[in-house]
């Protein structure tokens, strides 16, 4: 099992404003970031080769000067890039996720990237397509700010079609190219009156990988929903005919990825309130509600490996908290996957995400605030200051004893395992995760923030 790294690189649009994580972190200006990352001992890095940043005003024409310099430096450092082409974005300004030309446009860009860098082998053409489609098409947070099942479904299909066409274009240059398909994955829990909604969301969460693996046929539980939302039988059949299964199932799992749906609204702040066409409810972090501490991390890794019979990696592990808590969360993920790997689960990697930190995820990148979360490095002063996370990574890659580090030395558990995690002292029982079943009703939440 390997320890990978990643750089938060979202370029998202909100109205007329574009928010670029790489610009805010100063990564475009500094030339030694990659040297310092490589010095941690990381040998595989999720790295942006973004369509938005390479695009010029003329569709189909690109400026590769940034990618030229940075990818060459990664080669010199012996770090293998996993090239991300779209990360929570909508593409260049002349397109968006509802554009019928989004998929073909990204495929053209992917082909040009492959021809310019024929040695690139690992790709993520579109990061978290299901999550991005929800934020852009269902909740209206990002461009094009739609709020309907139909817009969500169309964006999702466009993104997944873009993945298939992009990998086809890439493999025409490099037949050995590998797809690492990422998606946010957690488990949804609920009070009894909302169990039908939890069941629905626990089925929907697999859609990205199911679609790419050609599994969404007429027997699939989500097939009828997608057709009702305006996706034709022919379009869904295209994915069955053009299977593009990932080489690695990339799971992005956060402490907040597990959600709890509560029909008792007055237990929660109004900002957590949402609903579907039947009822209103609160959507909060499950870790703050369930009597069982921790998250569903172990279960979802096992379930993913069993469901797809393919290698699995945790492709984003990050926590917006103190440095010690960040170390505990990364260590929790690493030891969990280490145990699963030893038991025979094909877990290939754990990824220390947001190595340069990230900005304004507390508002889902909807406002240009100044909330910064450090990662392996802190960039507040314009340079890279190694944090306790960097010390953990370096110790782990060098074969040292991480339990001697200050955050782990006294055996203090992360806050997600401590009693004070609970909201208002509440403690809710939950069904075993293995009981999370199929959808029971055709309803979809249309409001509420997913942190």
C-alpha positions, 0 to 999 in steps of 0.5 A: 500500500502506498501513500499518495499526495494531492493538491486541492485545485478546484476552479469553480464559478459562482455567478460572474466570479471564478474561485481558483484554489491554486491561485489562492495558495500561490502555487502558480508563482512558486517554483519549489512546491513540487520539490518540497512535496517530493521531499516528503517521500511521496511518489505519486501525486494527484496533480492538476492539468486543468482544462480551465487554466490551459484554455485560451479564449479560442476553443480548442487552443491551449497554453501548456506552459504551466503544465510543461514546466510542472510535469517535467519537474515531477518527472525529474523528481521521480514523482508519478502524476495522476493528471486531473483535467477537471476538478469540480469545475465547469470547464472554460468560460465558453462551456458549462456542464449543461452544454452538449459540447462539454464532453467532446470539448474535454475529450479534445483537450484530453487528446491534446494533453496525451499527445503533448505528454505521451508518457503520462499514464494515470488520469482523472478526467473529471473529479467527483462527477456525481458530487459536482452535478449535485452542487451545480445542478441540484443545489445551485451552489456553482455554475450554472446554478440549476436546481432540478433533477433534470439539470442534475441528471444532464450534468452528470451524464455529460460529465461521465460521457466526457470521462469515457470520450477523454479516456478513448482519446488518451488511449489512442496515444497511450493504450496503457493509460489508466483511469483513477475515478474519484467520487465522494463516498459516505453512508447516509443514516436517518430517523425512521420517517426518512429511511426511504430518503437514506435508502435512495441516497445510499443507492445513488452514491454508486452511480458514477462507478456503476455507469462507467462500468456499464452496469446501469441497464434496465435492471439497475435501481437508478435506471427508472429515475434517470429516464424520468429525469430526461435521460433517454434509454439510448443515452444510458445504453451508450454507457453499456456499449462503451464500458470504461471501468476504472483501473482504481476506484478512488474514494474521497471520504471525509469525516463529514461524508457520512450524513444523518437525515432528521425529521425533527427540524428544531434540533438543528440550525436552519442552515441544515434544513432541506427537504424533498417533495414530501417533507422537510428535514435536517441534513447534518454530519452523522458523526455528530448524531450516531451513538457509534463513534467514528465514520463508515470508512472501513465499511465503504472501502470493503463494500467498494472492493467487493462491489467492483472487484477492482483495486481501491484507493482513498484518494482524498483524506483531509480534515479542516481542524487543528494539526494534531487532529489532522494527523489523527484523521490521516493516521486513522485512514492509514491504519484502517486501510493497512488492516484491510489490505492485510486481510486481503482487500485490494487497497492500493493507496491512501492519499494525503489530500490538500497538501497546500491546504484549501480555502473557503470549503466552509461555504462550499466555495460559494463566497470569497471569504478568507477561511484557510485550512492548512494541509501538509504545508501552511501557505498563509505567509506566502511560502511553505511551512511544514506542519505536523501532517508533513512530519507524519507523512515523512515519518511514514514514508521513511519507515519511522514510528509514527506513534512517537509523534506528539499527536499520537504519542498519548493515544488521544483519539480524534474528536470524531470518536470522542463523546463531545462530538455529539450535538446537544448530547443526542445519541441516535441508534442506527441500522448496520451499514450492511442493511443500507438498501435499495431506493423505495420512493422516487424523491430527491432532496432539492435544498440543503448544503452537503459539507 
